[in-house]
Amino acid sequence: MNSFTFSTAPSIVFEPGASKHLGALAGKLLGPRVLFVTDPGLRNLGLCDPAIAAFAEKGIAVTLFDSVEPDPSRATLMRAVESCKSASITGVVGFGGGSSMDIAKLAALLAGSGEDLDEAWGVAQAKGPRLPLVLVPTTAGTGSEVTPVSIITVGEEEKRGVSSAIILPDIAVLDPELTLGLPPAITAATGIDAMVHAIEAYASKNSNNNPLSKMLAKEALQLLGANIEIAVSNGGDMAARSAMLLGSMLAGQAFANSPVAAVHALAYPIGGTFHIPHGLSNALVLPHVLRFNTPDAAHLYAEIAACAFPHLAAEKDDQSRCDAFIEELAVLSSRLGLPTRLRDVGIAKAALPKMAANAMKQQRLLINNPRELREDDALAIYEAAW
């Protein structure tokens, strides 16, 4: 057995309604002055209000930073850091989807350490320390509440990541009530995103791929596969919403320690250039990347196929089970009402070569892919997805 390291959030709270008593759960940890990081949509919906009120009840002052955009920019991050400094913030809460949690992670790091962001990019480059940090997801997709990764858009199109155990939160608070209002399209895309995390973690070529990540990936796929269509068609089903949120978190734990690969690498130019949501970007290339990987990963995909789709256990051999698994994933996206072609989201065929070149910048991800992928392979995958 290979040596490995497994890191995750030291405390995880899973409880319907937990966000309504955040002050009691995390007030002592966060201190008297909290930066509350979220996005304008959640703020306008009032979804943040009970959590903010819970801090006020404990006499904790809240500075609201509610201007996080999808694919958040470096400029947004630096404004959050400045808010920390100007208000002498003692702790940070990230409340929302992956974008808000990513900003919260790095705001806590940069405000707590004073280090230069340009020295923190990449794997294990962040030095810390950081401010106390609590993350509260409102979607079942990114798993960002238990991952040591933050992705920021730099310039017009490029995405860069900080990956360090230092930015794992002190507490991850999972409240499935927060996901009840998610529209079907967002539920579908974020759910596929979580499934991608589990699939790529399981098959990752990273040297830290480990038995815990594999176990978590399988359990995540069982929860997600059994509940994603229910959650999309009946968004008020608390059991399905709870299973999706837990499955997303388990997939996050898996890929936090056995990192994702080419699906994410090829998704980033779709999101960075065309501002397609991350989960949908993953869904658009998922079956095509898996088909490319099949010569080296068919046995791995066969091992997890029946976790997501139990009827595939009847397939007679690894190759047929793998092929059926990929087809089921492709059909699932269509069944959930998601676009399935790049052209369906307004991407012109002429854009594909530049996208392939940009995807090759994601070497921190591509090195984890079970099959080596070059620029011409990336272009062929985009063409298949177009």
N, C-alpha and C positions, 0 to 999 in steps of 0.2 A: 504494500500500500504506500502511495506517495505521501510525503509530508505535506501538510496544508495548514493554513490559518483561517479561522472562521470568526468574523467580527459582525456584531449587530448592535442595535440599540440596547442599552442595558435595561430599559424598562419599557414594556409595551402594555397599554391599557386598551382592551377591547370591550366596549359597553355602549349600547344604545343610550343616547342622551349624555354621554360623558363630556361633551364639549360645553354643556350647560353649567358644569362645575369645575371649569379649568382653574379657577382661582384656588380652589381647595386642592386640586390635584398637583398643581405646579407652581403655586405662588411662592412658596419658600425657596424653591430652586431658582426661579427667575429673578427674584428680588423686587425692589420697590418701583422700578421704571422699566416697562416692557415696550418693545417695538413689536407691533402687530402687523405682520406682512400678509397682504391679500390682494385680490384684484377688484377692479371697479364693478364687475358683474355681481360678484358675491356680496359686495358692500351694498349695492343697490337693492338686491333681493332681501337684505336684512338677515342673511344667514349668519353673519358674524356677530350680530347684536347680543345674543345670549352669552357668547363666550366673552365678549368685551365687558358685559355687565357683571359677569362672574368675577372678573378681576377687580372691578370697581367695588364690589361687595367686600373684598378683602383689603381695600385701601391701596390698591396697586394702580399707579398712574399708567395709562396706555397712550402711546404715541402711535397713531394709525398711519400706516404706509400702504395705501390702497391703489397704487398706480402700476401694478405689475401687469405687463402685457404678455400674450402668448410668445413663445420663443424670446424670453426676456433679454434685453440688451445690456451691454456693459454700462451704458449711461444710467440705466435704471438701477443697476446694482450699486453704482457709486453714489446715487442719490440716497439709496437706503442706508449706505454706510455713513453718509453725512448726517442723516437723521439720527442715527445711533449716537454719533459724536455730539451733535448739538443738544440732544436731550439727555446726555449722560446715561444712556440706556444700560440697564444691568442684566437684561435677558431678552431673547428674541423668540417670537412665535411665528411659525409659518403656517398659514391657514388657507387651504385651497388645493389646486391641482399641482402638478409637478413644477410649473413655472414659479408659483409663489414659494413653494418649499425650496427650490433651488436658490432663489434670491435670499431667503432667510438663512440658509446654510452659509452662504458666502458673506453675507452681511455680518453674521455672528463671528465668522473667522476673521475678516478684515478689520472689523471694529475692535475685536478682542486682542488681536496680535499686532495690528499696524503694519503687517507685511504687505509687500507689493504683489498685486494680483498676477503680474506677468512672471513672477517667480513661483507661483503656486500651480500654474497649469500643469496637466499631466498626472502621472501616477505617483503618489507618495511624495510629492514635492511641498505640500503645505506644511508649515512648521507649527502654527498655533502659538499660543492657546486661543481659544474662542470663548465668546460669551455663552452662558447657559442657553440651551436651545430645546424647544418643544415643537414638534411637527404634527399637524392635524390635517389629514387628507380629506378632501370633499369629493374625490372621484375614486373609482376602483380601477386603477390602471397603472400608474407610474411606479408604485411601490416606493416612491422617493422618501417616504417617512422612515425607511430602514436601510437606505443605501448611502454609501459614502461618496456619492457622485453628485456634482452640480454642473449643468450645461448652460452656457451663456452664448448668445449670438454676438460675434465680434465683427465690426464693420457691417457691410451690407448683407453678406451671405454666410460667412463661415461660422460654424459652431465650434466652441472649444470647451473642454471639460476639466474640472478639478476632481481628482479621485483620491480621497484620503480618509482613513478611519477617523481622523480628527473631526470631520464634519458630520459624522453620525450624531443624531440627536441624543439628548439625555433621556427624553421620554417621547414615545410615539403614541398618540391618542387616536384610536380608531372608533369613530362613532358612526355606525351605519345609517342613523337618522339623517345625517348630512347628505347622504347620496340619494335620498328618496325623490328629490325634485329634478334629478338629472334627465334631460331629454333623451329619447331613444337613440339618436345618432351619436351623442356623446357617450352614452352607456355602451353602445356597440364598439366604437373606436377604442375607448379606453380599455374595454374588456379584451379586445384582440391584442392590444398593447401588452397587457399582463400575460396573456398566453404566449406571446413572443418572448417575453422575459424568461418564462419557464423553459420554453423549447431551446432557446439559445444557451441558457445556463446549463441545461442538461448535456448539450452536445459540445460545449465550449472546449477548445483545444488548450485553453489556459492551463498553466502548470498547477494552478491552485484549484482546479476542478476537484471536487471532493464529495464524499458520501453524503454529507449533510445537505449540500446544495442539491444533489440528485434526489434525495428523499423529499425535500421541500418542493422541488419542481414537479415531482409526480403528484404530490398532494394538491398543489396549486392547480394543476391541470384537471384533476378530478373535480374540484370545486368550481372552477371556471367553466369547464365543458358542460357540466350538468346544469348550470344556472344562468349562463349568459343570455340564452334566448328567452328565458322567463323574465329576467330583469329588463330586457329590451321591450318585451311585449306588455309587461305589467310592472311598471316602475314602482308601484306601491307595495310590492311583495317584499316584506321585511326579511323573510328567510332567504330569499334569493339575493337581496341587496347585501345582507350580512355575509353570505357565502362569497359573493364577488369581492367584497372589501377584504375579507380574510385571505382569499386566494391571491389577490393582488399583493398583499403584504408578504405572503409566503414566497411568491415569485420574486419579489424585491429582495428578500433575504437570500434567495438562491443566486440571483445574478450579481448581488453585491459582492459575493465571494467567488463566483465562477462567471467571469464577465461575458457580456453579450458580444455579438460578432457582426457579420456582414449584413444582416437584415437592418440593424440599426445604422451601420455605416452608410448603406445606400438610402436609408430613409432621411438622413440629415440634409442632403442637398434638396430634397423635396420640400422639407419644412423651411430650411434656411432661405432658399431662393423664392419659393412660391407661397410660403406661409400657409402650407397645408398642416393641420393639426398633427402632432407627433404620432398619435395612435393610428390615425388614418394613413399616414405616410408609411408606417410599418406594415399595415394591412395590404397596401398596394403592391409591395414588393415581396411579401412573405412567401407565397407559394413558389415564386420564381427563384428566389434564393435557395429555398429548400431543395428544389429540383436540381439546381446546380450542385449542391452539396451532396446529393445522393450517392455518387460513387464512393465517397469516403465516410458517409454518415448514415447510410440506410439502416444499419443495425441499431444505431442509437435512436433514430426516429421510430423504428419498429418497437423499441422497448417502451416508449411513452404513448404510442398511438392509442391504445385502449384506455389509458387514463382519461384522456379527453373525450374519446368516442368509444364506449365500451363494446359496441358491436364489432369493432375491428379486431377483437381477440379471435374471431373466427377465421381471419385470413390465414392462409396455410403456411406462409413463409415470410421472412424478414422483408424481402423486396416488395412483395405484394402488399404487406401491411404498411410499409413506408409509403408506397405509391398511393394507397387508399387514404392514408393520413393526410398527405399533402392535398389531395383532391377534396377531402372533407373540409379542410381549412379554407380552400378557395371558395367552395360552395357556401360555407358558413358566412363569409363576408357578404356574399350576394343575398343570402337568406335574411341577414340582419339589416339589409337595405343600404349597405355601404357602397360607394363607387368602387369598381374593381379594376379600372384601367386608368393609366396616367392621363390619357386624353380626356377622360370624364371629369377631371379636376382642372382642366384648362392648360395642361402642359403640352407644348408643341413638340413634335418629333425633333425639330432642329435644336431643341435645348438639351437633348440627351447626351451628346458628347461632352459638353461642359459639366453636366451633372456627374458623368463618369469620372472626369478628372477631379472634381471636388470630392467625390466619395473616396478617392485614393488618399486624401489628406487624413482620413480617419484610421491611421495605422494602429492606434491604440486599441481599436476594435477589430480591425481586419486580421491582426495576428492571432486572434482567438477563434477564427473561423475554421471549421474542421477541414475545409479544402482551401488551398491557396487560391486567392482571387486577384487577378490583374485588371488593369484598366479596360482591356478589350472584353474581359468577362463581365465587368460591371456594365459596359455599354450593351452587351448582348442581353443581360438581365433586364435593363431598362427597356430595351426594344421589345422583349417578350411581354413586359408589363404595359407597354404603350397600347 
